[in-house]
Amino acid sequence: MKIHKLYYKIALGLFSVTIAASILNSIINFEAVSLQFIKLGYPTYLIYTLCLSQALGLIILITRKGKWLVEWAYAGFFMNLIFGIIAHLLAKDGNGAPAVVCLILLIVTYIHHKKIRHIKAAKRKNSIEYTNLKKVV
């Protein structure tokens, strides 16, 4: 379990840094980002919505409060990154490599998050069965 936690924390740390840098870039270089959004065919008002939703999703992933909320955050980031890759490819504006890297980090984080959760659930189940066995004996 320790190795899964290590991989999870490294991938989540790298993912968090890249998403936080993306949010800061959207705020600091708003003009350049808005030109990029126009070039990709998106309206510029989506920049604010995207920054807010990415910040909330990042907070949810870091705090891991609520099982279904974490799943929705993963789903939101997955769709955001997939649509970003597709938009860059369709607009012939590079290959969306930063989004691909973030997508890989997100998938690694998701897989190890699931493994950690399943290991914890199995340990809880075994400890409950052990406790029940002691009561019977």
N, CA, C and O atoms as CSV, one atom per row, in Angstrom:
chain,resi,resn,atom,element,x,y,z
A,1,MET,N,N,0.822,-1.196,0.000
A,1,MET,CA,C,0.000,0.000,0.000
A,1,MET,C,C,0.863,1.255,0.000
A,1,MET,O,O,0.463,2.288,-0.536
A,2,LYS,N,N,2.041,1.166,0.599
A,2,LYS,CA,C,2.908,2.333,0.667
A,2,LYS,C,C,3.338,2.796,-0.714
A,2,LYS,O,O,3.430,3.996,-0.970
A,3,ILE,N,N,3.605,1.842,-1.611
A,3,ILE,CA,C,4.046,2.202,-2.955
A,3,ILE,C,C,2.906,2.882,-3.724
A,3,ILE,O,O,3.145,3.803,-4.505
A,4,HIS,N,N,1.665,2.423,-3.499
A,4,HIS,CA,C,0.522,3.048,-4.160
A,4,HIS,C,C,0.327,4.479,-3.658
A,4,HIS,O,O,0.022,5.384,-4.434
A,5,LYS,N,N,0.506,4.669,-2.357
A,5,LYS,CA,C,0.386,6.017,-1.802
A,5,LYS,C,C,1.470,6.935,-2.347
A,5,LYS,O,O,1.211,8.106,-2.627
A,6,LEU,N,N,2.681,6.414,-2.498
A,6,LEU,CA,C,3.777,7.209,-3.032
A,6,LEU,C,C,3.494,7.626,-4.471
A,6,LEU,O,O,3.633,8.798,-4.819
A,7,TYR,N,N,3.096,6.663,-5.309
A,7,TYR,CA,C,2.775,6.987,-6.699
A,7,TYR,C,C,1.612,7.961,-6.776
A,7,TYR,O,O,1.615,8.880,-7.595
A,8,TYR,N,N,0.611,7.756,-5.914
A,8,TYR,CA,C,-0.556,8.636,-5.885
A,8,TYR,C,C,-0.141,10.063,-5.534
A,8,TYR,O,O,-0.557,11.019,-6.189
A,9,LYS,N,N,0.679,10.196,-4.500
A,9,LYS,CA,C,1.074,11.538,-4.061
A,9,LYS,C,C,1.959,12.235,-5.088
A,9,LYS,O,O,1.829,13.442,-5.295
A,10,ILE,N,N,2.855,11.496,-5.732
A,10,ILE,CA,C,3.710,12.106,-6.755
A,10,ILE,C,C,2.870,12.554,-7.941
A,10,ILE,O,O,3.007,13.684,-8.409
A,11,ALA,N,N,1.998,11.670,-8.431
A,11,ALA,CA,C,1.162,12.020,-9.584
A,11,ALA,C,C,0.207,13.160,-9.248
A,11,ALA,O,O,0.008,14.061,-10.062
A,12,LEU,N,N,-0.386,13.128,-8.055
A,12,LEU,CA,C,-1.298,14.202,-7.662
A,12,LEU,C,C,-0.551,15.518,-7.502
A,12,LEU,O,O,-1.072,16.571,-7.868
A,13,GLY,N,N,0.664,15.471,-6.958
A,13,GLY,CA,C,1.458,16.687,-6.825
A,13,GLY,C,C,1.791,17.303,-8.169
A,13,GLY,O,O,1.648,18.512,-8.352
A,14,LEU,N,N,2.234,16.487,-9.107
A,14,LEU,CA,C,2.552,16.996,-10.446
A,14,LEU,C,C,1.298,17.506,-11.155
A,14,LEU,O,O,1.327,18.547,-11.811
A,15,PHE,N,N,0.205,16.766,-11.018
A,15,PHE,CA,C,-1.054,17.192,-11.623
A,15,PHE,C,C,-1.528,18.515,-11.026
A,15,PHE,O,O,-1.979,19.403,-11.749
A,16,SER,N,N,-1.423,18.640,-9.708
A,16,SER,CA,C,-1.850,19.863,-9.026
A,16,SER,C,C,-1.023,21.064,-9.462
A,16,SER,O,O,-1.560,22.152,-9.671
A,17,VAL,N,N,0.274,20.865,-9.598
A,17,VAL,CA,C,1.144,21.961,-10.029
A,17,VAL,C,C,0.793,22.405,-11.447
A,17,VAL,O,O,0.741,23.603,-11.727
A,18,THR,N,N,0.552,21.446,-12.344
A,18,THR,CA,C,0.233,21.829,-13.724
A,18,THR,C,C,-1.124,22.518,-13.831
A,18,THR,O,O,-1.271,23.475,-14.591
A,19,ILE,N,N,-2.108,22.046,-13.084
A,19,ILE,CA,C,-3.429,22.682,-13.124
A,19,ILE,C,C,-3.366,24.066,-12.473
A,19,ILE,O,O,-3.967,25.014,-12.978
A,20,ALA,N,N,-2.645,24.187,-11.356
A,20,ALA,CA,C,-2.498,25.496,-10.713
A,20,ALA,C,C,-1.764,26.475,-11.636
A,20,ALA,O,O,-2.109,27.656,-11.691
A,21,ALA,N,N,-0.761,25.986,-12.353
A,21,ALA,CA,C,-0.053,26.844,-13.310
A,21,ALA,C,C,-0.976,27.258,-14.441
A,21,ALA,O,O,-0.900,28.390,-14.920
A,22,SER,N,N,-1.838,26.365,-14.870
A,22,SER,CA,C,-2.807,26.691,-15.917
A,22,SER,C,C,-3.783,27.770,-15.446
A,22,SER,O,O,-4.108,28.693,-16.193
A,23,ILE,N,N,-4.240,27.647,-14.217
A,23,ILE,CA,C,-5.160,28.649,-13.661
A,23,ILE,C,C,-4.463,30.005,-13.564
A,23,ILE,O,O,-5.018,31.026,-13.972
A,24,LEU,N,N,-3.245,30.009,-13.020
A,24,LEU,CA,C,-2.501,31.266,-12.906
A,24,LEU,C,C,-2.189,31.874,-14.271
A,24,LEU,O,O,-2.261,33.091,-14.436
A,25,ASN,N,N,-1.848,31.043,-15.239
A,25,ASN,CA,C,-1.583,31.533,-16.582
A,25,ASN,C,C,-2.830,32.177,-17.187
A,25,ASN,O,O,-2.738,33.204,-17.860
A,26,SER,N,N,-3.989,31.574,-16.948
A,26,SER,CA,C,-5.232,32.132,-17.474
A,26,SER,C,C,-5.555,33.479,-16.849
A,26,SER,O,O,-6.151,34.339,-17.498
A,27,ILE,N,N,-5.168,33.667,-15.600
A,27,ILE,CA,C,-5.435,34.937,-14.919
A,27,ILE,C,C,-4.409,35.993,-15.311
A,27,ILE,O,O,-4.765,37.129,-15.624
A,28,ILE,N,N,-3.136,35.614,-15.293
A,28,ILE,CA,C,-2.067,36.584,-15.563
A,28,ILE,C,C,-2.012,36.972,-17.039
A,28,ILE,O,O,-1.922,38.156,-17.365
A,29,ASN,N,N,-2.064,35.991,-17.923
A,29,ASN,CA,C,-1.977,36.241,-19.371
A,29,ASN,C,C,-3.347,36.126,-20.018
A,29,ASN,O,O,-3.530,35.365,-20.968
A,30,PHE,N,N,-4.305,36.879,-19.506
A,30,PHE,CA,C,-5.684,36.737,-19.973
A,30,PHE,C,C,-5.816,37.035,-21.464
A,30,PHE,O,O,-6.542,36.335,-22.170
A,31,GLU,N,N,-5.127,38.057,-21.947
A,31,GLU,CA,C,-5.239,38.429,-23.363
A,31,GLU,C,C,-4.747,37.303,-24.274
A,31,GLU,O,O,-5.402,36.970,-25.261
A,32,ALA,N,N,-3.605,36.724,-23.943
A,32,ALA,CA,C,-3.052,35.640,-24.765
A,32,ALA,C,C,-3.954,34.405,-24.705
A,32,ALA,O,O,-4.176,33.741,-25.718
A,33,VAL,N,N,-4.466,34.105,-23.525
A,33,VAL,CA,C,-5.345,32.949,-23.368
A,33,VAL,C,C,-6.655,33.175,-24.108
A,33,VAL,O,O,-7.182,32.250,-24.726
A,34,SER,N,N,-7.187,34.388,-24.054
A,34,SER,CA,C,-8.434,34.661,-24.768
A,34,SER,C,C,-8.236,34.565,-26.281
A,34,SER,O,O,-9.130,34.097,-26.986
A,35,LEU,N,N,-7.086,34.997,-26.788
A,35,LEU,CA,C,-6.800,34.830,-28.216
A,35,LEU,C,C,-6.714,33.340,-28.580
A,35,LEU,O,O,-7.172,32.929,-29.646
A,36,GLN,N,N,-6.134,32.554,-27.703
A,36,GLN,CA,C,-6.041,31.108,-27.932
A,36,GLN,C,C,-7.427,30.473,-27.931
A,36,GLN,O,O,-7.709,29.606,-28.758
A,37,PHE,N,N,-8.291,30.894,-27.018
A,37,PHE,CA,C,-9.651,30.362,-26.966
A,37,PHE,C,C,-10.415,30.710,-28.241
A,37,PHE,O,O,-11.141,29.875,-28.781
A,38,ILE,N,N,-10.253,31.933,-28.716
A,38,ILE,CA,C,-10.912,32.347,-29.962
A,38,ILE,C,C,-10.387,31.512,-31.134
A,38,ILE,O,O,-11.152,31.088,-31.999
A,39,LYS,N,N,-9.084,31.287,-31.147
A,39,LYS,CA,C,-8.467,30.482,-32.207
A,39,LYS,C,C,-9.006,29.049,-32.200
A,39,LYS,O,O,-9.177,28.442,-33.257
A,40,LEU,N,N,-9.273,28.512,-31.006
A,40,LEU,CA,C,-9.802,27.155,-30.879
A,40,LEU,C,C,-11.312,27.095,-31.105
A,40,LEU,O,O,-11.883,26.010,-31.214
A,41,GLY,N,N,-11.956,28.255,-31.174
A,41,GLY,CA,C,-13.389,28.294,-31.435
A,41,GLY,C,C,-14.259,28.335,-30.197
A,41,GLY,O,O,-15.457,28.065,-30.278
A,42,TYR,N,N,-13.684,28.667,-29.058
A,42,TYR,CA,C,-14.447,28.758,-27.821
A,42,TYR,C,C,-14.671,30.214,-27.441
A,42,TYR,O,O,-13.829,31.060,-27.742
A,43,PRO,N,N,-15.791,30.529,-26.785
A,43,PRO,CA,C,-16.001,31.908,-26.315
A,43,PRO,C,C,-15.086,32.215,-25.126
A,43,PRO,O,O,-14.723,31.325,-24.356
A,44,THR,N,N,-14.728,33.476,-24.996
A,44,THR,CA,C,-13.756,33.850,-23.958
A,44,THR,C,C,-14.341,33.811,-22.548
A,44,THR,O,O,-13.591,33.723,-21.575
A,45,TYR,N,N,-15.663,33.877,-22.421
A,45,TYR,CA,C,-16.232,33.827,-21.068
A,45,TYR,C,C,-16.036,32.459,-20.422
A,45,TYR,O,O,-16.203,32.327,-19.209
A,46,LEU,N,N,-15.691,31.458,-21.189
A,46,LEU,CA,C,-15.422,30.136,-20.617
A,46,LEU,C,C,-14.134,30.099,-19.804
A,46,LEU,O,O,-13.934,29.184,-19.006
A,47,ILE,N,N,-13.261,31.079,-19.996
A,47,ILE,CA,C,-12.000,31.102,-19.254
A,47,ILE,C,C,-12.271,31.194,-17.754
A,47,ILE,O,O,-11.671,30.467,-16.963
A,48,TYR,N,N,-13.175,32.087,-17.371
A,48,TYR,CA,C,-13.492,32.241,-15.948
A,48,TYR,C,C,-14.132,30.971,-15.387
A,48,TYR,O,O,-13.776,30.519,-14.298
A,49,THR,N,N,-15.070,30.404,-16.130
A,49,THR,CA,C,-15.745,29.186,-15.689
A,49,THR,C,C,-14.759,28.039,-15.558
A,49,THR,O,O,-14.811,27.270,-14.598
A,50,LEU,N,N,-13.866,27.928,-16.523
A,50,LEU,CA,C,-12.871,26.859,-16.501
A,50,LEU,C,C,-11.917,27.009,-15.320
A,50,LEU,O,O,-11.587,26.028,-14.653
A,51,CYS,N,N,-11.474,28.240,-15.066
A,51,CYS,CA,C,-10.574,28.473,-13.922
A,51,CYS,C,C,-11.249,28.114,-12.604
A,51,CYS,O,O,-10.650,27.461,-11.749
A,52,LEU,N,N,-12.494,28.541,-12.445
A,52,LEU,CA,C,-13.215,28.255,-11.205
A,52,LEU,C,C,-13.451,26.763,-11.032
A,52,LEU,O,O,-13.248,26.223,-9.945
A,53,SER,N,N,-13.880,26.093,-12.101
A,53,SER,CA,C,-14.149,24.657,-11.983
A,53,SER,C,C,-12.865,23.859,-11.773
A,53,SER,O,O,-12.873,22.860,-11.053
A,54,GLN,N,N,-11.769,24.281,-12.387
A,54,GLN,CA,C,-10.496,23.591,-12.153
A,54,GLN,C,C,-10.022,23.789,-10.718
A,54,GLN,O,O,-9.514,22.855,-10.098
A,55,ALA,N,N,-10.183,24.986,-10.191
A,55,ALA,CA,C,-9.772,25.237,-8.808
A,55,ALA,C,C,-10.605,24.406,-7.831
A,55,ALA,O,O,-10.061,23.810,-6.901
A,56,LEU,N,N,-11.917,24.365,-8.039
A,56,LEU,CA,C,-12.772,23.560,-7.165
A,56,LEU,C,C,-12.451,22.074,-7.290
A,56,LEU,O,O,-12.391,21.365,-6.285
A,57,GLY,N,N,-12.246,21.606,-8.509
A,57,GLY,CA,C,-11.895,20.201,-8.719
A,57,GLY,C,C,-10.583,19.833,-8.066
A,57,GLY,O,O,-10.442,18.746,-7.506
A,58,LEU,N,N,-9.622,20.737,-8.136
A,58,LEU,CA,C,-8.323,20.490,-7.511
A,58,LEU,C,C,-8.444,20.415,-5.991
A,58,LEU,O,O,-7.817,19.570,-5.354
A,59,ILE,N,N,-9.241,21.289,-5.423
A,59,ILE,CA,C,-9.471,21.262,-3.972
A,59,ILE,C,C,-10.132,19.943,-3.573
A,59,ILE,O,O,-9.770,19.344,-2.560
A,60,ILE,N,N,-11.090,19.499,-4.363
A,60,ILE,CA,C,-11.781,18.234,-4.067
A,60,ILE,C,C,-10.820,17.059,-4.149
A,60,ILE,O,O,-10.849,16.174,-3.294
A,61,LEU,N,N,-9.960,17.041,-5.180
A,61,LEU,CA,C,-9.016,15.928,-5.324
A,61,LEU,C,C,-7.984,15.909,-4.204
A,61,LEU,O,O,-7.575,14.839,-3.754
A,62,ILE,N,N,-7.568,17.071,-3.758
A,62,ILE,CA,C,-6.555,17.121,-2.702
A,62,ILE,C,C,-7.144,16.725,-1.348
A,62,ILE,O,O,-6.514,15.989,-0.588
A,63,THR,N,N,-8.351,17.211,-1.046
A,63,THR,CA,C,-8.949,16.917,0.258
A,63,THR,C,C,-9.625,15.550,0.305
A,63,THR,O,O,-9.753,14.972,1.384
A,64,ARG,N,N,-10.056,15.023,-0.828
A,64,ARG,CA,C,-10.732,13.728,-0.945
A,64,ARG,C,C,-11.914,13.594,0.017
A,64,ARG,O,O,-12.047,12.589,0.716
A,65,LYS,N,N,-12.754,14.602,0.042
A,65,LYS,CA,C,-13.953,14.574,0.884
A,65,LYS,C,C,-15.146,14.131,0.050
A,65,LYS,O,O,-15.521,14.804,-0.910
A,66,GLY,N,N,-15.729,13.028,0.404
A,66,GLY,CA,C,-16.906,12.527,-0.297
A,66,GLY,C,C,-16.536,11.700,-1.508
A,66,GLY,O,O,-15.886,12.192,-2.431
A,67,LYS,N,N,-16.948,10.452,-1.506
A,67,LYS,CA,C,-16.578,9.520,-2.574
A,67,LYS,C,C,-17.134,9.963,-3.929
A,67,LYS,O,O,-16.404,9.977,-4.921
A,68,TRP,N,N,-18.410,10.323,-3.979
A,68,TRP,CA,C,-19.013,10.676,-5.260
A,68,TRP,C,C,-18.503,12.024,-5.758
A,68,TRP,O,O,-18.429,12.244,-6.967
A,69,LEU,N,N,-18.154,12.923,-4.851
A,69,LEU,CA,C,-17.622,14.222,-5.250
A,69,LEU,C,C,-16.255,14.064,-5.915
A,69,LEU,O,O,-15.955,14.742,-6.898
A,70,VAL,N,N,-15.433,13.170,-5.377
A,70,VAL,CA,C,-14.121,12.895,-5.966
A,70,VAL,C,C,-14.288,12.282,-7.352
A,70,VAL,O,O,-13.558,12.628,-8.281
A,71,GLU,N,N,-15.252,11.369,-7.489
A,71,GLU,CA,C,-15.499,10.750,-8.796
A,71,GLU,C,C,-15.938,11.792,-9.827
A,71,GLU,O,O,-15.520,11.735,-10.983
A,72,TRP,N,N,-16.775,12.739,-9.414
A,72,TRP,CA,C,-17.212,13.796,-10.326
A,72,TRP,C,C,-16.050,14.717,-10.695
A,72,TRP,O,O,-15.971,15.195,-11.827
A,73,ALA,N,N,-15.164,14.963,-9.759
A,73,ALA,CA,C,-13.998,15.800,-10.052
A,73,ALA,C,C,-13.097,15.113,-11.077
A,73,ALA,O,O,-12.616,15.751,-12.014
A,74,TYR,N,N,-12.873,13.817,-10.895
A,74,TYR,CA,C,-12.089,13.069,-11.879
A,74,TYR,C,C,-12.761,13.111,-13.249
A,74,TYR,O,O,-12.095,13.319,-14.264
A,75,ALA,N,N,-14.074,12.915,-13.280
A,75,ALA,CA,C,-14.807,12.930,-14.549
A,75,ALA,C,C,-14.711,14.307,-15.218
A,75,ALA,O,O,-14.528,14.399,-16.431
A,76,GLY,N,N,-14.834,15.364,-14.427
A,76,GLY,CA,C,-14.742,16.716,-14.980
A,76,GLY,C,C,-13.373,17.003,-15.567
A,76,GLY,O,O,-13.267,17.553,-16.663
A,77,PHE,N,N,-12.325,16.634,-14.844
A,77,PHE,CA,C,-10.974,16.846,-15.372
A,77,PHE,C,C,-10.739,15.989,-16.620
A,77,PHE,O,O,-10.111,16.444,-17.576
A,78,PHE,N,N,-11.240,14.757,-16.610
A,78,PHE,CA,C,-11.062,13.872,-17.761
A,78,PHE,C,C,-11.711,14.481,-19.007
A,78,PHE,O,O,-11.091,14.538,-20.069
A,79,MET,N,N,-12.956,14.933,-18.874
A,79,MET,CA,C,-13.638,15.532,-20.022
A,79,MET,C,C,-12.955,16.826,-20.468
A,79,MET,O,O,-12.812,17.071,-21.666
A,80,ASN,N,N,-12.541,17.641,-19.520
A,80,ASN,CA,C,-11.854,18.890,-19.838
A,80,ASN,C,C,-10.590,18.617,-20.657
A,80,ASN,O,O,-10.347,19.276,-21.668
A,81,LEU,N,N,-9.802,17.658,-20.225
A,81,LEU,CA,C,-8.547,17.364,-20.914
A,81,LEU,C,C,-8.784,16.711,-22.272
A,81,LEU,O,O,-8.092,17.032,-23.238
A,82,ILE,N,N,-9.743,15.805,-22.359
A,82,ILE,CA,C,-10.056,15.165,-23.644
A,82,ILE,C,C,-10.547,16.206,-24.646
A,82,ILE,O,O,-10.110,16.217,-25.797
A,83,PHE,N,N,-11.458,17.083,-24.209
A,83,PHE,CA,C,-11.964,18.120,-25.113
A,83,PHE,C,C,-10.862,19.101,-25.506
A,83,PHE,O,O,-10.858,19.614,-26.626
A,84,GLY,N,N,-9.936,19.362,-24.601
A,84,GLY,CA,C,-8.801,20.225,-24.933
A,84,GLY,C,C,-7.907,19.617,-25.991
A,84,GLY,O,O,-7.472,20.301,-26.917
A,85,ILE,N,N,-7.632,18.323,-25.853
A,85,ILE,CA,C,-6.812,17.625,-26.849
A,85,ILE,C,C,-7.503,17.642,-28.203
A,85,ILE,O,O,-6.880,17.939,-29.223
A,86,ILE,N,N,-8.790,17.322,-28.210
A,86,ILE,CA,C,-9.547,17.294,-29.466
A,86,ILE,C,C,-9.588,18.680,-30.106
A,86,ILE,O,O,-9.429,18.804,-31.320
A,87,ALA,N,N,-9.799,19.723,-29.301
A,87,ALA,CA,C,-9.863,21.084,-29.843
A,87,ALA,C,C,-8.541,21.483,-30.488
A,87,ALA,O,O,-8.530,22.082,-31.564
A,88,HIS,N,N,-7.431,21.156,-29.839
A,88,HIS,CA,C,-6.125,21.489,-30.415
A,88,HIS,C,C,-5.879,20.725,-31.708
A,88,HIS,O,O,-5.327,21.276,-32.661
A,89,LEU,N,N,-6.285,19.466,-31.746
A,89,LEU,CA,C,-6.081,18.670,-32.952
A,89,LEU,C,C,-6.961,19.161,-34.106
A,89,LEU,O,O,-6.505,19.229,-35.248
A,90,LEU,N,N,-8.217,19.501,-33.812
A,90,LEU,CA,C,-9.115,19.970,-34.869
A,90,LEU,C,C,-8.733,21.347,-35.399
A,90,LEU,O,O,-8.920,21.636,-36.581
A,91,ALA,N,N,-8.201,22.190,-34.531
A,91,ALA,CA,C,-7.796,23.534,-34.959
A,91,ALA,C,C,-6.398,23.529,-35.571
A,91,ALA,O,O,-5.897,24.565,-36.008
A,92,LYS,N,N,-5.778,22.355,-35.598
A,92,LYS,CA,C,-4.402,22.213,-36.103
A,92,LYS,C,C,-3.457,23.191,-35.391
A,92,LYS,O,O,-2.612,23.848,-36.000
A,93,ASP,N,N,-3.648,23.247,-34.075
A,93,ASP,CA,C,-2.851,24.132,-33.223
A,93,ASP,C,C,-2.001,23.261,-32.300
A,93,ASP,O,O,-2.218,23.243,-31.088
A,94,GLY,N,N,-1.057,22.558,-32.856
A,94,GLY,CA,C,-0.231,21.669,-32.054
A,94,GLY,C,C,-0.970,20.389,-31.734
A,94,GLY,O,O,-2.035,20.115,-32.286
A,95,ASN,N,N,-0.401,19.621,-30.849
A,95,ASN,CA,C,-0.997,18.331,-30.509
A,95,ASN,C,C,-1.602,18.302,-29.117
A,95,ASN,O,O,-2.089,17.255,-28.691
A,96,GLY,N,N,-1.590,19.400,-28.403
A,96,GLY,CA,C,-2.148,19.416,-27.055
A,96,GLY,C,C,-1.321,18.610,-26.078
A,96,GLY,O,O,-1.873,17.976,-25.180
A,97,ALA,N,N,0.000,18.623,-26.236
A,97,ALA,CA,C,0.890,17.807,-25.404
A,97,ALA,C,C,0.734,18.079,-23.904
A,97,ALA,O,O,0.744,17.126,-23.125
A,98,PRO,N,N,0.590,19.339,-23.461
A,98,PRO,CA,C,0.392,19.547,-22.020
A,98,PRO,C,C,-0.880,18.858,-21.497
A,98,PRO,O,O,-0.899,18.333,-20.383
A,99,ALA,N,N,-1.931,18.870,-22.312
A,99,ALA,CA,C,-3.166,18.196,-21.901
A,99,ALA,C,C,-2.974,16.687,-21.862
A,99,ALA,O,O,-3.544,16.016,-21.002
A,100,VAL,N,N,-2.183,16.145,-22.773
A,100,VAL,CA,C,-1.908,14.704,-22.775
A,100,VAL,C,C,-1.128,14.313,-21.517
A,100,VAL,O,O,-1.423,13.297,-20.887
A,101,VAL,N,N,-0.135,15.124,-21.159
A,101,VAL,CA,C,0.648,14.851,-19.945
A,101,VAL,C,C,-0.257,14.918,-18.712
A,101,VAL,O,O,-0.178,14.063,-17.831
A,102,CYS,N,N,-1.111,15.935,-18.656
A,102,CYS,CA,C,-2.042,16.045,-17.524
A,102,CYS,C,C,-3.013,14.875,-17.492
A,102,CYS,O,O,-3.366,14.390,-16.417
A,103,LEU,N,N,-3.447,14.419,-18.660
A,103,LEU,CA,C,-4.355,13.278,-18.726
A,103,LEU,C,C,-3.683,12.007,-18.202
A,103,LEU,O,O,-4.305,11.224,-17.485
A,104,ILE,N,N,-2.438,11.809,-18.555
A,104,ILE,CA,C,-1.699,10.642,-18.051
A,104,ILE,C,C,-1.553,10.722,-16.530
A,104,ILE,O,O,-1.758,9.728,-15.833
A,105,LEU,N,N,-1.201,11.892,-16.019
A,105,LEU,CA,C,-1.086,12.066,-14.566
A,105,LEU,C,C,-2.426,11.835,-13.877
A,105,LEU,O,O,-2.480,11.233,-12.804
A,106,LEU,N,N,-3.506,12.312,-14.492
A,106,LEU,CA,C,-4.837,12.118,-13.923
A,106,LEU,C,C,-5.198,10.646,-13.866
A,106,LEU,O,O,-5.753,10.180,-12.870
A,107,ILE,N,N,-4.889,9.910,-14.922
A,107,ILE,CA,C,-5.203,8.477,-14.949
A,107,ILE,C,C,-4.378,7.721,-13.905
A,107,ILE,O,O,-4.902,6.843,-13.219
A,108,VAL,N,N,-3.099,8.054,-13.782
A,108,VAL,CA,C,-2.253,7.421,-12.761
A,108,VAL,C,C,-2.803,7.713,-11.368
A,108,VAL,O,O,-2.873,6.821,-10.523
A,109,THR,N,N,-3.187,8.952,-11.133
A,109,THR,CA,C,-3.759,9.337,-9.843
A,109,THR,C,C,-5.038,8.561,-9.571
A,109,THR,O,O,-5.240,8.062,-8.464
A,110,TYR,N,N,-5.897,8.458,-10.571
A,110,TYR,CA,C,-7.173,7.767,-10.407
A,110,TYR,C,C,-6.973,6.286,-10.094
A,110,TYR,O,O,-7.614,5.750,-9.190
A,111,ILE,N,N,-6.094,5.631,-10.829
A,111,ILE,CA,C,-5.853,4.200,-10.618
A,111,ILE,C,C,-5.320,3.933,-9.210
A,111,ILE,O,O,-5.783,3.012,-8.536
A,112,HIS,N,N,-4.369,4.719,-8.774
A,112,HIS,CA,C,-3.792,4.489,-7.448
A,112,HIS,C,C,-4.747,4.905,-6.336
A,112,HIS,O,O,-4.723,4.323,-5.252
A,113,HIS,N,N,-5.581,5.899,-6.590
A,113,HIS,CA,C,-6.608,6.267,-5.617
A,113,HIS,C,C,-7.569,5.101,-5.408
A,113,HIS,O,O,-7.937,4.789,-4.275
A,114,LYS,N,N,-7.977,4.453,-6.515
A,114,LYS,CA,C,-8.867,3.300,-6.424
A,114,LYS,C,C,-8.203,2.132,-5.686
A,114,LYS,O,O,-8.841,1.472,-4.866
A,115,LYS,N,N,-6.922,1.880,-5.977
A,115,LYS,CA,C,-6.218,0.774,-5.314
A,115,LYS,C,C,-6.106,1.029,-3.817
A,115,LYS,O,O,-6.324,0.117,-3.019
A,116,ILE,N,N,-5.774,2.241,-3.430
A,116,ILE,CA,C,-5.662,2.584,-2.006
A,116,ILE,C,C,-7.005,2.388,-1.313
A,116,ILE,O,O,-7.069,1.843,-0.211
A,117,ARG,N,N,-8.081,2.836,-1.966
A,117,ARG,CA,C,-9.416,2.713,-1.380
A,117,ARG,C,C,-9.819,1.248,-1.222
A,117,ARG,O,O,-10.407,0.871,-0.208
A,118,HIS,N,N,-9.506,0.423,-2.219
A,118,HIS,CA,C,-9.849,-0.999,-2.130
A,118,HIS,C,C,-9.027,-1.703,-1.054
A,118,HIS,O,O,-9.553,-2.567,-0.354
A,119,ILE,N,N,-7.776,-1.361,-0.908
A,119,ILE,CA,C,-6.936,-1.966,0.129
A,119,ILE,C,C,-7.454,-1.593,1.508
A,119,ILE,O,O,-7.520,-2.437,2.401
A,120,LYS,N,N,-7.824,-0.317,1.684
A,120,LYS,CA,C,-8.375,0.114,2.971
A,120,LYS,C,C,-9.685,-0.608,3.275
A,120,LYS,O,O,-9.919,-1.018,4.412
A,121,ALA,N,N,-10.535,-0.763,2.266
A,121,ALA,CA,C,-11.811,-1.459,2.474
A,121,ALA,C,C,-11.579,-2.920,2.841
A,121,ALA,O,O,-12.275,-3.454,3.704
A,122,ALA,N,N,-10.615,-3.573,2.200
A,122,ALA,CA,C,-10.310,-4.971,2.517
A,122,ALA,C,C,-9.769,-5.100,3.936
A,122,ALA,O,O,-10.116,-6.040,4.651
A,123,LYS,N,N,-8.922,-4.161,4.345
A,123,LYS,CA,C,-8.398,-4.204,5.720
A,123,LYS,C,C,-9.517,-4.009,6.725
A,123,LYS,O,O,-9.562,-4.691,7.749
A,124,ARG,N,N,-10.428,-3.073,6.437
A,124,ARG,CA,C,-11.556,-2.855,7.336
A,124,ARG,C,C,-12.424,-4.103,7.426
A,124,ARG,O,O,-12.860,-4.481,8.514
A,125,LYS,N,N,-12.677,-4.747,6.282
A,125,LYS,CA,C,-13.500,-5.947,6.260
A,125,LYS,C,C,-12.835,-7.071,7.046
A,125,LYS,O,O,-13.503,-7.782,7.796
A,126,ASN,N,N,-11.533,-7.235,6.880
A,126,ASN,CA,C,-10.818,-8.279,7.617
A,126,ASN,C,C,-10.808,-8.001,9.108
A,126,ASN,O,O,-10.936,-8.928,9.908
A,127,SER,N,N,-10.660,-6.748,9.495
A,127,SER,CA,C,-10.646,-6.434,10.932
A,127,SER,C,C,-12.025,-6.628,11.541
A,127,SER,O,O,-12.133,-7.024,12.702
A,128,ILE,N,N,-13.082,-6.358,10.783
A,128,ILE,CA,C,-14.439,-6.589,11.284
A,128,ILE,C,C,-14.693,-8.082,11.423
A,128,ILE,O,O,-15.273,-8.524,12.415
A,129,GLU,N,N,-14.259,-8.866,10.429
A,129,GLU,CA,C,-14.427,-10.310,10.509
A,129,GLU,C,C,-13.628,-10.884,11.677
A,129,GLU,O,O,-14.099,-11.789,12.366
A,130,TYR,N,N,-12.423,-10.362,11.900
A,130,TYR,CA,C,-11.603,-10.819,13.027
A,130,TYR,C,C,-12.274,-10.481,14.344
A,130,TYR,O,O,-12.280,-11.298,15.265
A,131,THR,N,N,-12.838,-9.287,14.443
A,131,THR,CA,C,-13.526,-8.889,15.665
A,131,THR,C,C,-14.753,-9.761,15.904
A,131,THR,O,O,-15.010,-10.172,17.035
A,132,ASN,N,N,-15.504,-10.043,14.858
A,132,ASN,CA,C,-16.669,-10.916,14.994
A,132,ASN,C,C,-16.279,-12.334,15.371
A,132,ASN,O,O,-16.986,-12.994,16.133
A,133,LEU,N,N,-15.157,-12.803,14.841
A,133,LEU,CA,C,-14.655,-14.137,15.170
A,133,LEU,C,C,-14.273,-14.217,16.640
A,133,LEU,O,O,-14.528,-15.235,17.284
A,134,LYS,N,N,-13.668,-13.166,17.185
A,134,LYS,CA,C,-13.285,-13.148,18.602
A,134,LYS,C,C,-14.527,-13.182,19.481
A,134,LYS,O,O,-14.512,-13.800,20.545
A,135,LYS,N,N,-15.602,-12.527,19.053
A,135,LYS,CA,C,-16.848,-12.533,19.850
A,135,LYS,C,C,-17.472,-13.920,19.897
A,135,LYS,O,O,-18.023,-14.326,20.920
A,136,VAL,N,N,-17.386,-14.642,18.789
A,136,VAL,CA,C,-17.970,-15.980,18.712
A,136,VAL,C,C,-17.198,-16.945,19.600
A,136,VAL,O,O,-17.801,-17.764,20.295
A,137,VAL,N,N,-15.878,-16.857,19.586
A,137,VAL,CA,C,-15.013,-17.768,20.340
A,137,VAL,C,C,-15.052,-17.320,21.761
A,137,VAL,O,O,-14.403,-17.922,22.617
